[in-house]
């Protein structure tokens, strides 16, 4: 795991905290208690990525998450995975 991958793990942990806060804070709306969950896709930015490629990788993580359930943070395993996904 290199420096970029370590930073990705740090970002994943931060997003995971946000996800838990949202999930743990139901919202009252017109006398109804609504439980909200979120799913986030995380992708490492590489200098040779176009914005479109970077968004594509994060979007693929979201779709991956949808197939494994909701209410989670999904990221590529390594920067190398992001490079493979972008092509």
N, C-alpha and C positions, 0 to 999 in steps of 0.2 A: 504494500500500500504506500503510494508516494504522497507528497505534500498536497497535491490537488485532491486526491482521493480522501485524505484525512480531513481536508476542509469540507468536502462533500458530506462526510459523516457528521461533522459539526453542524452543517446546515440541515441535515436530516433530523438531527436531535432537536434543533430549534423549531422546525416545522412540526415535529411530533408533539412538542409542548403546546404549540398553537392548536393543533388538532384536538388534543385532550381538553384544553380549556374550552373550546367551542362545544365539544361533546358533553362536557360536564355542566354547561350553563343553559338549561332549557329556557325557552322564551314563552312568556304569557302573551297571548294575542286573543282578544275578544273572548275571554274566559276559557281558552284552550291552552293547555301546556304543550308546546311544540319542542320536540327534541331535534336538534340540528346536528348533522355530521358533515364532514368535509373530506375530500380526497385530493391529494396534491401529488403532482409528478415533478421530480427533481432531476435536472440534467446538467452535467458539467459543461461550461462554455469553453470551447477551444478557439484559439485565435483564428484558425482556418475555417471555422464554421460560419456560414451565413446565418443571419437571424432566422431565416426559414428552416434551416437544418437544425438549429438549436431548439426551436419550438417543436419541430417534428419529434425530436428525441423525448422531450418532456411530455408531449402528447401521447407518444407510444407508452410511456410509463403509466399515464392515466388509464389508457385502455387495458393495459396489463392489470392494473389494480381493479378495474371493473370486473375482470374475469375471476378475480380471487376475493371478491367481497368489497364492501365500501368502508369508509371511515378509516383511511390509512394514508401513509406517505410512502410513495414508491419511487425508487431511484435506480439508475443503472448501477451495476455492481462496481464497475471501474470506469476510468476515463476511456480505456480501450473499448469497452462496450458501447460507449457513446459514439466513438468514431465509427464502429461497425454499423450502428443504427442509422447514422446520418447518411450513409450511402444508399 
